[in-house]
Amino acid sequence: MRDNALTEVGRLTRVLVKHPRDSFVSDTLIAAQWQALGFSAPPSLANAIEEYEAFLAVLRAAGAQIDFLPADGRTNLDSIYARDASIVGPRGIILCRMGKRLRAGEPAAQKAALRKLAVPIAGEITEPGCLEGGDVVWLDEGTIAVGRGYRTNAEGILQLRALLGDSIDELIVAPLPHWRGSGGVLHLMSLVSPVDRDLAVVYSPLLPVPFREALIERGLRLVEVPDEEFDTMGTNVLALAPRECLMLAGNPKTRAALERAGARVTEYVGKEISVKGAGGPTCLTRPLARAPVRPD
């Protein structure tokens, strides 16, 4: 899968998602699960479907082929956040092993769906390793950054490094802070979202200093998210193409900073599909293919 340009910023050409009809399923299931999974409130299924259809319309308008994960009894509400159960490597998909144990069934469910889609699977993280896709960021085709936190452990990172082998030049480990503890959601992509090869959205107060310095040394200009827009997921920005950004509505200062940096921003309303489950546009999508990013 080397021709899929292993970065987060190339033009999105194929993406895997899970519709709330198949993840939230019913208001009855929502009522039974939302508290245990840490949602801030129970999503409305009808409103979630409406929001999600508008979200999908943006992806389609960007030219992306959309593949859908089906309903699966091994999964729960969290499976709407399709990024976390897998990552894309140069030889195919690497299935994760979830640090959040209530999501343990998602990698196997994705594996079955990906096989039906004829997407190659290169390997998987196994016990005692844990690795979640939200902790993995491709900085370019040869460089991958991985957040070491409560959802991704040292053994998971070692297994990922072995699976990638000599296909990468560097794996950067970014230690994550305790922040709100093991029950909270803090992935590396909670703190950084590349949106072009030389531009990234960041929340610096929680970034490890060596990792922030590494981003700057690589020539990345950092768009700083203000404190008041961190909890509203201002840092969680999906690149549809270089400097073509999709972000959650309600983060005007971050949007303005992106636009000053030359980015074009599209917003979506995500009260049900994003805010209540703390998962922004990168969480909702598992990019499978991106067009290569050409140097200037």
RAMOVEN-V212555 format. One record per helix or strand. SS is the DSSP state (alpha for helix, beta for strand). FROM is the first residue (numbers start at 1). LEN is the number of residues. If there is no record, write none. Layout:
<<SS,FROM,LEN> <SS,FROM,LEN>>
This chain:
<<alpha,2,3> <beta,12,6> <alpha,20,4> <alpha,27,7> <alpha,45,17> <beta,65,4> <alpha,77,4> <alpha,82,4> <beta,86,4> <beta,92,4> <beta,97,1> <alpha,101,3> <alpha,106,11> <beta,121,4> <beta,131,1> <alpha,133,3> <beta,136,5> <beta,143,6> <alpha,154,14> <beta,170,6> <alpha,188,3> <beta,192,5> <beta,199,4> <alpha,204,3> <alpha,209,9> <beta,221,4> <alpha,227,3> <beta,237,5> <beta,244,5> <alpha,252,9> <beta,264,5> <alpha,271,5> <alpha,281,4> <beta,286,5>>
